[in-house]
Amino acid sequence: MCHALRSRLFLMRQGQRKMSDREQAFDYVIVYRPDRPDTGAGMRSTLEKASILSSGLVLAKDENAARVAAALMIPETHRDRLDRLEVAVRPFC
């Protein structure tokens, strides 16, 4: 077990976290679009070619922190194509 996880579990057990400091669960999805929307290919063909690279849940204090955490999940093979990626985040309900 890594040190950060062990520390987090310790704090949770001790109840030392304030209510405002608690992290919330967020859904995220990373979408890869091989054609840029501004190429004139049309929205329909762009949507047909889009693929989901990754999706899941992250724990974060707010939506911006969740977006950063989700962006860290971008696969190494696609990090050179950031202009063709979208990171979408929403609160988990």
N, C-alpha and C positions, 0 to 999 in steps of 0.2 A: 504494500500500500504506500503510495507516495506521501511525502511530507505534507503537501498542501491539503490533500484529502483528509489525512489524519488530523490536521489542525482544525479543519472545518467541522469534522465530526465532534471533536472535543468541545468547540465553542457551542455547537448545537446541544450537546448533552448538558453543558453547564448553564445554558439559558442566558448567556451573556449578550445575546444579540437583541437589539431594540426592534420593535415592530417596524419602524421606518427603514431599518437596514436590511430587512429580509428580502431575499431575492424572489422573483416571480418566475414562473415558467412561461417561455415563449416558443411558439412554433417557428421554424425557419425553413426556407427552401432556397436552393441555389439553382438558377436556371441559366443554361447556356444557349445562346442564340447565334448560330453560325453566320447568319446574314444580319448586318446592321439594319435597323428599320429605315434609315435615311437613304438606302441604296435604291429605293424605288421598287423593290421586289413586291411590295404590298404587304399589308398586315396578315392576310390569310396565309400566304406562303411562309412568312416568318414564324407564325404560330405553329404551322405544321412541322417545321424543322427544329423547333425548340426541344430541348431535352433537360430533364432534371438531373443534375449532377449529385446533389446531396439534399437530404431533408432530415429533420429531427427536432429535438427539443434542446433548449439551452436554459440555464438559470442565470438571470441577470437582474440588476436593480431597476433598470428602465429599458425602454425600447432601443435607445441609442447603444447602450452597453450590449444588448442582445444582438444588434446588428453587427457590432464589432466581433463578438464571439462567433457569430455565424460566418462572418467573412474569414475568420481563421480556419474554418472548416473547408475552404475551397481546396480542391485536390491540387497537388503539386503540378500535375500535368496541364492544368488550365490557368496557372498564375500569370503566364505571359500574355493572356488574352482577356484582361480585366475589362476592356471596353465592350466585350460581348457577354459579360455576365451580369445577372441581376440577383440581388440578395433581398428577399422579401421576408418580413418578420411581422408576426401578430401575436397578441397575448393568447396564451393557452387557456381555453375555457372548458 
